[in-house]
Each structure stands twice: as structure tokens, then as C-alpha cells.
Amino acid sequence: MSVNMIPQTPLPSLVELADLLRDAGNWAAVLDRFGGWVQTRPDLLDALRVDLRGLTAGQSAALAAGSREVTTHFAWRLPNEESDPFSFWLHEYKPQRDWLTGYANTVHNHRYDLGTTVLRGGYRHEWFDVELDSTGELVRGVEPAGWEILRPGMVRAVPADRFHRIPQAKDGTITFLIKSRPVKPWSVSFDPITRVSRRHVPVEVRVCDLAERL
């Protein structure tokens, strides 16, 4: 099923938030409004649960088509209008015993800016000062810059150029995120154990020249 088949109308509990964000004007204002709105909705997890129970089989399949599993969690893409400069996501963290080594628990950045809040559980968030090579594609050095424990109700902004990782999360942790459209064509990760750095180009970027690579 095509990702384009994701239902475009936000879930009922997110309609107000979507309307609030559309005329924010810039990403800083989007994050500010997101944080303010989340503080007024301590029942958001319950409301989302009701919304998801009300999806049809077709809507559930479409939601799954736009979502993905990574090494530490399931990233569920929630519906919103295609023209929106943001997207809605739920991250459902796996039990820690089921985590695998990979991008999500390396030191990494993103192609997009994001805002996140914990709906249930919590996790340790670490961030780093990173030295990149001249191309901006590989990490030359990493220094710890800080950490905190995020708990339900806390809201944080993570810009695309911030290198961070989540090494631990409580079992059952659920987070709600908004992501901007991509602001760079790739992201970079650094494994602190193997000291290996990699550039990550998503399939939606690679597909443009797939035929030429065959």
C-alpha cells in the first residue's frame, strides 16, 4: 500500500493542534505553540487511544504503511494534511531487552527539526558536541555535552543539527512528536562503541536517481 494512501485528516484529538500550527509562520513559533498546547492536554494519550480504536481497517492499514520499525521503537506516522509543514508521530518504545544496536541508539542527528513530549514512561536523553569532517558527512570527534531524564508532560525541541541519543527508556514509554519537513538531504550517526560514523540517505531521496544506479 502506498504511503500516499495515509488518511489526510488529522485524528479528532489533533485537529485543534493542526489548526493552531498551520498559521504559526515559522518553525520556532510552531514549537512554541506545540509546547503550549501539550501542557493543556494531560489527557492526550487517552484521547489518542480512543481515536485509534475508531479507525477503520483501511485507515489502520494506511497508517501502518506510513510508519516504520527501528532498533529501539515503532514510529507511527499519524495522519495530517499533505500540505502541512509538519507531521505528527507516536513513538512506541520497545522493552529495553528487545533493543538492537543501530541508528536510533547511536549518537545521531536528523534531517528535520522536531518537538517531542513524553506521554507515558520516560527516557534518558543525552546530547553531544560533534566535530564533522569538511564534507559534513562523517563524524571526526564526539564529546558529551549534557543529559537529562524526560518524564511525562515534559516537552523538548531537538533541532536537526543537534547530535543526541536515547540510551535507556522505561518499558512502555510512549512519546508524541511533531517533525518539520526535511531541512537537509541526509543525517549522520556515530557508534560510540565501534567508533564508526555513517551517512544515512533515506529511500525517498535515493529513489530520484535509482534508475541511474542500476
C-alpha positions, 0 to 999 in steps of 0.5 A: 500500500502506498504511503500516499494512501495515509488518511489526510485528516488529522485524528479528532484529538489533533485537529485543534493542534493542526489548526493552531500550527498551520498559521504559526509562520515559522518553525520556532513559533510552531514549537512554541505553540506545540509546547503550549498546547501539550501542557493543556492536554494531560489527557492526550494519550487517552484521547489518542487511544480512543481515536485509534480504536475508531479507525477503520481497517483501511485507515489502520492499514494506511497508517501502518504503511506510513510508519516504520520499525527501528532498533529501539521503537515503532514510529507511527506516522499519524495522519495530517494534511499533505500540505502541512509543514509538519507531521505528527508521530507516536513513538512506541518504545520497545522493552529495553531487552528487545533493543538492537544496536543501530541508528536510533541508539547511536549518537545521531542527528536528523534531517528535520527539526522536531518537538517531542513530549513524553506521554507515558514512561520516560527516557534518558536523553543525552546530547553531544558536541560533534566535530564533522569532517569538511564534507559534513558527512562523517563524524571526526570527534564526539564529546558529551555535552549534557543529559537529562531524564524526560518524564511525562508532560515534559516537552523538548525541541531537538533541532536537526543539527543537534547530535543526541541519543536515547540510551535507556527508556522505561518499558512502555514509554510512549512519546508524541512528536511533531517533525518539520519537513526535511531541512537537509538531504541526509543525517549522520550517526556515530557508534560510540562503541565501534567508533564508526560514523555513517551517512544515512540517505533515506529511500525517498531521496535515493529513489530520484536517481535509482534508475541511474544506479542500476 
